[in-house]
Amino acid sequence: MKNTQGSAPNYKQTCIVMFGVNVAWVFFVIWAIWGLIAVACTGWCINRAISLIASKQD
């Protein structure tokens, strides 16, 4: 019996898209509860965190 395994599918693009979808609904919930300034602060904090992670990888 020949047992060959194929390669696993690449879900990188799907992960990126779903991250964007999840961030969008979280921003809408924050906006509905606390307002636009809270969304702006949250977005700024997420941006700083991603920039910090990116700078540590270099």
Residue pairs with C-beta under 8 A, 6 or more apart in sequence:
23 46
26 42
27 39
27 42
27 43
30 38
30 39
30 42
31 38
31 39
